Amino acid sequence: MQPSTPHDRATPTICARELSERYGRRHAVSRLAFTVEAGQICALLGPNGAGKTSTMRMLVGLSSPDTGSASILGEPVSLGAGVLRRVGVLIDGPAFVPHLTGRANLRLLWSATGQAWPPPRWTTPWTSPGSARRSTVRSRAIRWV
């Protein structure tokens, strides 16, 4: 973990500039703009479907806005941006993308770190005994050493 370093107080801690995101024809977020200064607390409030999660995902680089931009401590936000090493967020609890394999989900999550795949200490997944004989679907395990 990197030590916390001070930033220029004139630079907003979080800055959202005209963020917009659509899912098909539906606008999840439309031209949202705000800043959060050092020491301020910001809460996103609204009913289901108001765009709170979409906004948070854009602010931490987990999704790209259709228009607009976001920055943290004056640095542009994108997947794997260095400034994100100083950010911790848990959005709607941990979840996996259901149509991806376990390995693909881990690779997707790892890509947010901006580091090369595979992660250090990764060992080759193994196939459980007998699974190849039982069916074409194989049980796989991932081991971290």
CORSUL-V755116 format. One record per helix or strand of 2 or more residues. SS is the DSSP state (H for helix, E for strand). FROM is the first residue (numbers start at 1). TO is the last residue. If there is no record, write none. Layout:
ss->SS from->FROM to->TO
ss->SS from->FROM to->TO
This chain:
ss->E from->14 to->23
ss->E from->26 to->36
ss->H from->52 to->59
ss->E from->67 to->72
ss->E from->75 to->76
ss->H from->82 to->86
ss->H from->102 to->111
ss->E from->126 to->127
ss->H from->131 to->134
ss->E from->140 to->141
